[in-house]
Amino acid sequence: MAGTVEIVLHVTPRASRSAIEGVDSEGRLRVRVAAPPVDGAANEAVVALLAAELGVRRGAVTLTAGASSRNKRCRVDGLDAAALQARWPGLRFGRHPGD
């Protein structure tokens, strides 16, 4: 059943291309975006990339923590946590130690 999940991200701005690279050893989803971390451009790119990759509308993805950090948390509405866990094994949800 679809609901709301909060996922932990590790974002690398100014990458050569925007992509989701999987889950790191700490359970964070590794996201690379081409946008620079200036005036919220990288955060907007993260939201757009996640929405496109997960097949949800852009408004369903909300940055909840870490706006000025590489470690971020995003809430995504309309998704099932089990489906995300199957897609990206090792992905952690909610608050992550060390954030």
Contact map, one row per residue, 1 for C-alpha under 8 A:
111000000000000000000000000000000000000000000000000000000000000000000000000000110000000000000000000
111100000000000000000000000000000000000000000000000000000000000000000000000011110000000000000000000
111110000000000000000000000000000000000000000000000000000000000000000000000011111000000000000000000
011111000000000000000000000000000000000000000000000000000000000000000000001111111000000000000000000
001111100000000000000000000000000000000000000000000000000000000000000000001110111000000000001100000
000111110000000000000000000000000000000000000000000000000000000000000000111100000000000000001100000
000011111000000000000000000110000000000000000000000000000000000000000000111100000000000000111100000
000001111100000000000000001110000000000000000000000000000000000000000011110000000000000000111111000
000000111110000000000000000111100000000000000000000000000000000000000111110000000000000000000000000
000000011111000000000000000111100000000000000000000000000000000000000111000000000000000000000000000
000000001111100000000000000001111000000000000100000000000000000000000111000000000000000000000000000
000000000111111000000000000001111000000000000000000000000000000000000100000000000000000000000000000
000000000011111000000000000000011111100001000000000000000000000000000000000000000000000000000000000
000000000001111100000000000000011111100000000000000000000000000000000000000000000000000000000000000
000000000001111111000000000000011110000000000000000000000000000000000000000000000000000000000000000
000000000000011111000000000000001100000000000000000000000000000000000000000000000000000000000000000
000000000000001111100000000000011100000000000000000000000000000000000000000000000000000000000000000
000000000000001111110000000000111100000000000000100000000000000000000000000000000000000000000000000
000000000000000011111000000000111000000000000000100000000000000000000000000000000000000000000000000
000000000000000001111100000011110000000000000000000000000000000000000000000000000000000000000000000
000000000000000000111110000011110000000000000000000000000000000000000000000000000000000000000000000
000000000000000000011111000011100000000000000000000000000000000000000000000000000000000100000000000
000000000000000000001111111111000000000000000000000000000000000000000000000000000000000111100000000
000000000000000000000111111111000000000000000000000000000000000000000000000000000000000000000000000
000000000000000000000011111100000000000000000000000000000000000000000000000000000000000000000000000
000000000000000000000011111100000000000000000000000000000000000000000000000000000000000000000000000
000000010000000000000011111110000000000000000000000000000000000000000000000000000000000001110000000
000000111100000000000011111111000000000000000000000000000000000000000000000000000000000000110000000
000000111100000000011111001111100000000000000000000000000000000000000000000000000000000000100000000
000000001111000000011111000111110000000000000000000000000000000000000000000000000000000000000000000
000000001111000001111100000011111000000000000100000000000000000000000000000000000000000000000000000
000000000011111011111000000001111100000000000000000000000000000000000000000000000000000000000000000
000000000011111111100000000000111111000001001100000000000000000000000000000000000000000000000000000
000000000000111111000000000000011111000001001000000000000000000000000000000000000000000000000000000
000000000000111000000000000000001111100011001000000000000000000000000000000000000000000000000000000
000000000000110000000000000000001111110011000000000000000000000000000000000000000000000000000000000
000000000000110000000000000000000011111111100000000000000000000000000000000000000000000000000000000
000000000000000000000000000000000001111111000000000000000000000000000000000000000000000000000000000
000000000000000000000000000000000000111110000000000000000000000000000000000000000000000000000000000
000000000000000000000000000000000000111111110000000000000000000000100000000000000000000000000000000
000000000000000000000000000000000011111111111000000000000000000000000000000000000000000000000000000
000000000000100000000000000000001111110111111100000000000000000000000000000000000000000000000000000
000000000000000000000000000000000000100111111110000000000000001000100000000000000000000000000000000
000000000000000000000000000000000000000111111111000000000000000000000000000000000000000000000000000
000000000000000000000000000000001110000011111111100000000000000000000000000000000000000000000000000
000000000010000000000000000000101000000001111111110000000000000000000000000000000000000000000000000
000000000000000000000000000000000000000000111111111000000100111000000000000000000000000000000000000
000000000000000000000000000000000000000000011111111100000100000000000000000000000000000000000000000
000000000000000001100000000000000000000000001111111110000000000000000000000000000000000000000000000
000000000000000000000000000000000000000000000111111111000000100000000000000000000000000000000000000
000000000000000000000000000000000000000000000011111111111101100000000000000000000000000000000000000
000000000000000000000000000000000000000000000001111111111100000000000000000000000000000000000000000
000000000000000000000000000000000000000000000000111111100000000000000000000000000000000000000000000
000000000000000000000000000000000000000000000000011111110000000000000000000000000000000000000000000
000000000000000000000000000000000000000000000000001111111000000000000000000000000000000000000000000
000000000000000000000000000000000000000000000000001101111101100000000000000001000000000000000000000
000000000000000000000000000000000000000000000000001100111111100000000000000000000000000000000000000
000000000000000000000000000000000000000000000011001100011111100000000000000000000000000000000000000
000000000000000000000000000000000000000000000000000000001111110000000000000000000000000000000000000
000000000000000000000000000000000000000000000000001000011111110000000000001111000000000000000000000
000000000000000000000000000000000000000000000010011000011111111000000000011110000000000000000000000
000000000000000000000000000000000000000000000010000000000011111100000000011100000000000000000000000
000000000000000000000000000000000000000000100010000000000000111111100001111000000000000000000000000
000000000000000000000000000000000000000000000000000000000000011111100001111000000000000000000000000
000000000000000000000000000000000000000000000000000000000000001111100001110000000000000000000000000
000000000000000000000000000000000000000000000000000000000000001111111111100000000000000000000000000
000000000000000000000000000000000000000100100000000000000000001111111001000000000000000000000000000
000000000000000000000000000000000000000000000000000000000000000001111100000000000000000000000000000
000000000000000000000000000000000000000000000000000000000000000001111111000000000000000000000000000
000000001111000000000000000000000000000000000000000000000000000001011111000000000000000000000000000
000000011110000000000000000000000000000000000000000000000000000001001111100000000000000000000000001
000000011110000000000000000000000000000000000000000000000000001111101111110000000000000000000000001
000001111000000000000000000000000000000000000000000000000000001111000011111000000000000000000110000
000001111000000000000000000000000000000000000000000000000000111110000001111100000000000000000000000
000111100000000000000000000000000000000000000000000000000001111100000000111110000000000000000000000
000111100000000000000000000000000000000000000000000000000001110000000000011111100000000000000000000
011110000000000000000000000000000000000000000000000000000001100000000000001111100000000000000000000
011100000000000000000000000000000000000000000000000000010001000000000000000111110000000000000000000
111110000000000000000000000000000000000000000000000000000000000000000000000111111011000000000000000
111110000000000000000000000000000000000000000000000000000000000000000000000001111111000000000000000
001110000000000000000000000000000000000000000000000000000000000000000000000000111111100000000000000
000000000000000000000000000000000000000000000000000000000000000000000000000000011111110000000000000
000000000000000000000000000000000000000000000000000000000000000000000000000000111111111000000000000
000000000000000000000000000000000000000000000000000000000000000000000000000000111111111110100000000
000000000000000000000000000000000000000000000000000000000000000000000000000000001111111111100000000
000000000000000000000000000000000000000000000000000000000000000000000000000000000111111110000000000
000000000000000000000000000000000000000000000000000000000000000000000000000000000011111110000000000
000000000000000000000110000000000000000000000000000000000000000000000000000000000001111111100000000
000000000000000000000010000000000000000000000000000000000000000000000000000000000001111111100000000
000000000000000000000010001000000000000000000000000000000000000000000000000000000000100111110000000
000000110000000000000010001110000000000000000000000000000000000000000000000000000001100111111000000
000000110000000000000000001100000000000000000000000000000000000000000000000000000000000001111101000
000011110000000000000000000000000000000000000000000000000000000000000000000000000000000000111111000
000011110000000000000000000000000000000000000000000000000000000000000000100000000000000000011111000
000000010000000000000000000000000000000000000000000000000000000000000000100000000000000000001111101
000000010000000000000000000000000000000000000000000000000000000000000000000000000000000000011111111
000000000000000000000000000000000000000000000000000000000000000000000000000000000000000000000011111
000000000000000000000000000000000000000000000000000000000000000000000000000000000000000000000001111
000000000000000000000000000000000000000000000000000000000000000000000011000000000000000000000011111
